[in-house]
Amino acid sequence: MIRVLLIAALIFLIARAFWRVVDGIMEGVSGARTGGSRAQGRAVKLARDPVCGTHVPINASVALTVGGTTHYFCSEACRDLFRKAS
């Protein structure tokens, strides 16, 4: 009896892994998420800090506009260093 339960559990796990692989292939081909359990995240636009090279979200960065160009910084310290170098 225990052997039958173990074989059934093994078959279930193999079938589940197979369908997850098929789901991943379909997602990759179509570009759409097929699994309902994964949350759809929103894309966040990142900018590279010109001083330290850190990528920061634009909406959470410290901005400085110089000569019509807006630069985004991870902190006020990086912004101040950039300002001194300009």
FENZIUR-V238867 format. One record per residue. N is the residue number from 1. RES is the residue in one small letter. SS is DSSP state (A for helix, B for strand, O for the rest). OMEGA is omega in radians with two decimals (999 if undefined). D_LAST is the distance of its C-alpha to the last C-alpha in Angstrom with 1 decimal. Layout:
n=N res=RES ss=SS omega=OMEGA d_last=D_LAST
n=N res=RES ss=SS omega=OMEGA d_last=D_LAST
//
This chain:
n=1 res=m ss=O omega=-3.12 d_last=78.2
n=2 res=i ss=A omega=3.14 d_last=75.1
n=3 res=r ss=A omega=3.13 d_last=74.7
n=4 res=v ss=A omega=3.11 d_last=74.7
n=5 res=l ss=A omega=3.12 d_last=72.0
n=6 res=l ss=A omega=3.11 d_last=69.8
n=7 res=i ss=A omega=3.12 d_last=70.2
n=8 res=a ss=A omega=3.11 d_last=69.5
n=9 res=a ss=A omega=3.11 d_last=66.3
n=10 res=l ss=A omega=3.11 d_last=65.2
n=11 res=i ss=A omega=3.11 d_last=65.9
n=12 res=f ss=A omega=-3.13 d_last=63.9
n=13 res=l ss=A omega=3.11 d_last=60.9
n=14 res=i ss=A omega=3.13 d_last=61.1
n=15 res=a ss=A omega=3.13 d_last=61.4
n=16 res=r ss=A omega=3.10 d_last=58.5
n=17 res=a ss=A omega=3.12 d_last=56.3
n=18 res=f ss=A omega=-3.11 d_last=57.5
n=19 res=w ss=A omega=3.06 d_last=56.7
n=20 res=r ss=A omega=3.07 d_last=53.2
n=21 res=v ss=A omega=3.11 d_last=52.6
n=22 res=v ss=A omega=3.09 d_last=54.0
n=23 res=d ss=A omega=3.13 d_last=51.8
n=24 res=g ss=A omega=3.10 d_last=48.7
n=25 res=i ss=A omega=3.13 d_last=49.8
n=26 res=m ss=A omega=3.11 d_last=50.5
n=27 res=e ss=A omega=3.13 d_last=47.1
n=28 res=g ss=A omega=-3.12 d_last=45.3
n=29 res=v ss=A omega=-3.05 d_last=47.4
n=30 res=s ss=A omega=-3.09 d_last=47.2
n=31 res=g ss=O omega=-3.14 d_last=43.7
n=32 res=a ss=O omega=3.11 d_last=45.2
n=33 res=r ss=O omega=3.13 d_last=45.9
n=34 res=t ss=O omega=-3.14 d_last=49.6
n=35 res=g ss=O omega=-3.12 d_last=49.9
n=36 res=g ss=O omega=-3.06 d_last=50.1
n=37 res=s ss=O omega=-3.14 d_last=49.2
n=38 res=r ss=O omega=-3.13 d_last=45.5
n=39 res=a ss=O omega=3.07 d_last=43.2
n=40 res=q ss=O omega=3.11 d_last=41.0
n=41 res=g ss=O omega=3.08 d_last=37.4
n=42 res=r ss=O omega=3.10 d_last=34.9
n=43 res=a ss=O omega=3.13 d_last=32.0
n=44 res=v ss=O omega=3.13 d_last=28.6
n=45 res=k ss=O omega=-3.12 d_last=25.6
n=46 res=l ss=B omega=3.05 d_last=22.9
n=47 res=a ss=B omega=-3.13 d_last=19.2
n=48 res=r ss=B omega=3.08 d_last=17.4
n=49 res=d ss=O omega=-3.09 d_last=14.7
n=50 res=p ss=O omega=-3.12 d_last=11.8
n=51 res=v ss=O omega=-3.05 d_last=11.5
n=52 res=c ss=O omega=3.10 d_last=15.3
n=53 res=g ss=O omega=3.13 d_last=16.9
n=54 res=t ss=O omega=3.04 d_last=19.2
n=55 res=h ss=B omega=-3.09 d_last=20.8
n=56 res=v ss=B omega=3.03 d_last=21.1
n=57 res=p ss=B omega=-3.09 d_last=23.3
n=58 res=i ss=A omega=-3.09 d_last=21.4
n=59 res=n ss=A omega=3.12 d_last=23.8
n=60 res=a ss=A omega=-3.08 d_last=23.1
n=61 res=s ss=O omega=3.03 d_last=19.3
n=62 res=v ss=B omega=-3.04 d_last=16.6
n=63 res=a ss=B omega=3.08 d_last=14.9
n=64 res=l ss=B omega=3.13 d_last=11.8
n=65 res=t ss=B omega=3.14 d_last=11.9
n=66 res=v ss=B omega=3.10 d_last=9.1
n=67 res=g ss=O omega=3.12 d_last=11.0
n=68 res=g ss=O omega=3.11 d_last=14.1
n=69 res=t ss=B omega=3.13 d_last=12.9
n=70 res=t ss=B omega=3.09 d_last=13.6
n=71 res=h ss=B omega=-3.11 d_last=12.2
n=72 res=y ss=B omega=-3.05 d_last=14.7
n=73 res=f ss=B omega=3.13 d_last=14.5
n=74 res=c ss=O omega=-3.11 d_last=17.6
n=75 res=s ss=O omega=3.09 d_last=17.0
n=76 res=e ss=A omega=3.12 d_last=15.2
n=77 res=a ss=A omega=3.10 d_last=14.4
n=78 res=c ss=A omega=3.10 d_last=12.4
n=79 res=r ss=A omega=3.14 d_last=10.6
n=80 res=d ss=A omega=3.09 d_last=9.9
n=81 res=l ss=A omega=3.11 d_last=8.7
n=82 res=f ss=A omega=-3.14 d_last=6.2
n=83 res=r ss=A omega=3.13 d_last=5.3
n=84 res=k ss=A omega=-3.11 d_last=5.6
n=85 res=a ss=A omega=-3.10 d_last=3.8
n=86 res=s ss=O omega=999 d_last=0.0
//
